[in-house]
Amino acid sequence: MYKRKRIVIALGGNALGNTLPEQMLAVKTTAKALCDLIEDGHQVVVVHGNGPQVGMINNAMAALSREDSNQPNTPLSVCVAMSQAYIGYDLQNALREELRKRGFVRTPVVTVVTQVRVDPDDPAFQNPSKPIGHFMSKEEAEHAEKTYGYITKEDAGRGYRRVVASPKPVEIVEQDAINSLVDANKIVICCGGGGIPVTLQGDHLKGASAVIDKDFASSLLAKELGADMLIILTAVEKVAINFGKENEEWLSDLTVEEAQKYVNEGHFAAGSMLPKVQAAMDFASSGSGRTAMITLLEKARDGIQGKTGTLIHL
């Protein structure tokens, strides 16, 4: 028998779709998978990505500022806040509806607009590399750099895109409030898109032009919540080494030490599986009995029961 757990679940982009209509459909499937775990008695805290959504918002706000000279450009941190609210709105309503179908009439679901503090001296700020927003011509990129202070880079022959830093999360500003809600058995959606990136300037929290990896933010959240398990949901059922090659091997169980060996050997791509494995290792190594799992959304329940997924532990 498996015991009931406090679980932080990091939803990948495939759980949300790429457009507003897609998202409204996708969250219904996502809610079913999450409610399976809630129905099993687990305490679930949800973190989600926001890649397509924050890009869409950023593009819309940039278009507005181009059309109306009196409309200042919207900071990326504000775009992240907007994405947290509208994704949370759809997700919490889908969860509420699915819970009621299953007889959980008085189970509150709440979205916390969450700020995550980063270090202004993080080396990532010296080498912005995370592309966001629409593709631009060279002339458009030069205009954006001059007008908005953007940093742009040419992207694989497809045009230019804005790039921002991806610093590591240091502190979840609303952590105490999240703890209180979880302790009171509320279902909490928080740290959306990795959190609104902020730096501390005296007593002021200032938004940063950055994107925090949601898996690293999920690991920090799970540690601070005293969670038993971190589940990172992605597009594959298990982690593989030699991915896509003849000697491809799917992994079911890894120690942190074994995972680090595979990281050092370069088995995981920097833009996809690497941060997931590193975040899983970070949480699993933070305390005795803490485990992390990487699997598909629809396999989360089976993974907790030990039937599938890649489990990472000390």
Summary of the structure (lengths in Angstrom):
residues: 314
radius of gyration: 19.6
end to end distance: 21.0
largest distance: 63.0
contacts: 1051
relative contact order: 0.16
helix: 43%
strand: 25%
